[in-house]
Amino acid sequence: MNYDSENIFAKILRGDAPCSKIYEDEFVLAFHNIVPEAEIHFLVIPKGPYNNYTDFVKSAEDAEIVGFYKGIQKSITACGITSGFKLISNSGHDAGQSIMHYHVHVMAGKSMPKIG
């Protein structure tokens, strides 16, 4: 699947669309979800053009992969999350991914529903 450079996350990364930034470094951008589904709900995206999880782990350099996951933790810390949280990533249309740029939802706060 070719990467769509006009998806909303690509536009945010280019500065063509706004976001409420939480954290940014050379590998990631984290920002608040505009339609939160939890008390705390933000997204973390890699800066490279990756469609989904599979594309990311197959195509990204090792430093990007490590930097991305460390960036998630730095974002969690920047939000002041000190207890439980969820990391959710839908990979592909069949899994419910609606924006074809790899991203992780970080959700926290009271009354988080149990999964598994």
N, C-alpha and C positions, 0 to 999 in steps of 0.2 A: 504494500500500500504506500503510495506517495504521500509525503507530508504536505498538508495544506497550510501554506504560510499566511493565509488570511483568517485562520481560526482566531477566536477571541484571545486565547493565551499568547499566541504569537504577536498579536496586536498590543497586548499589555507589555510584553517583553520589549517591543520596539518603542514603547511610549506613545503609541497611537490610540490607546484606550486607557482610561484611568483604573486605578485599583487603590485599595486601602492597605498599604504595605505594612508588613510586620517585620520582615527580615529579608536581607538580600546580601549575597556574596557572589563570587565568580561562578558558582555552580547552580545556585537556586534563587528563586524569588518566592516568598511566602506572602500571602495576602488574605484578607477576610473574604469569606464567601458572601456574595450579595444576597443569597437566599439561605440563611443559616438553618440547619436542621437540629442544632444543639445549642446549648448556652454559649459554648465556644466552638466555632466551626471556621476553619480556614483551610486554604489550599497551599500546597507546596509543589512548584513545577521546576523541572530542570531548565536550564537556559538553552540547551541544545534542542534541535528539531526531531523529537521522538514521538511517534504516534501513541504508543502504549507501553506497558511493562515489558513485553517480549522484545519489542523494537529497542527499548532502552538497554536492556541487559545484553542483547546481541550486538548492538552497534556502538554504544558509548565506551569511551576509554575507561580504564579502571579508576583513574583519578576522578572522573565525573561521577561514577557510581558511588564511590566512597564519599565524595564531596556532597552528593545529593542527600544521602542518608544522614550524614553529619549535619547538613543544613536543616533537615527535619528536626533533629534534636535541638539545634540552636534556635529554631523557630518556636518550639515548645517552651524552651526556657524564656525566650523573649516575651511570650504571652503570659508568663507567670504560672504555668501549669505545674503543680507540684504533686498531684495525685494521678489517678487513673485517666487514661485517654484511649481513643481508638484511632488506628490508622486504617483507612479504607482506600482501595484502589480498584476501580472497575477497569478491566482490560478487554476492550473490543465491544462492538455494538451488542452482541449477544449477552454480555455481562452488564449492560446498562451504561456503558461509557458514551457520553453525549458530546464531549469535546475531544477531538482526536489529537490531543497533546498529552503525553503522559503526565499524570498528576496524582497526588495523594491528598485525601481529605484527612484532616486532623480534627477530631471531635472530642470535646470534654465538657465537664460540668455535671450538675446534678441530674439524677434520673436517666442515666444512660441505659438503654435497653441491653439485655444480655444477648449475646450471639454465641452459640456453641456451648 
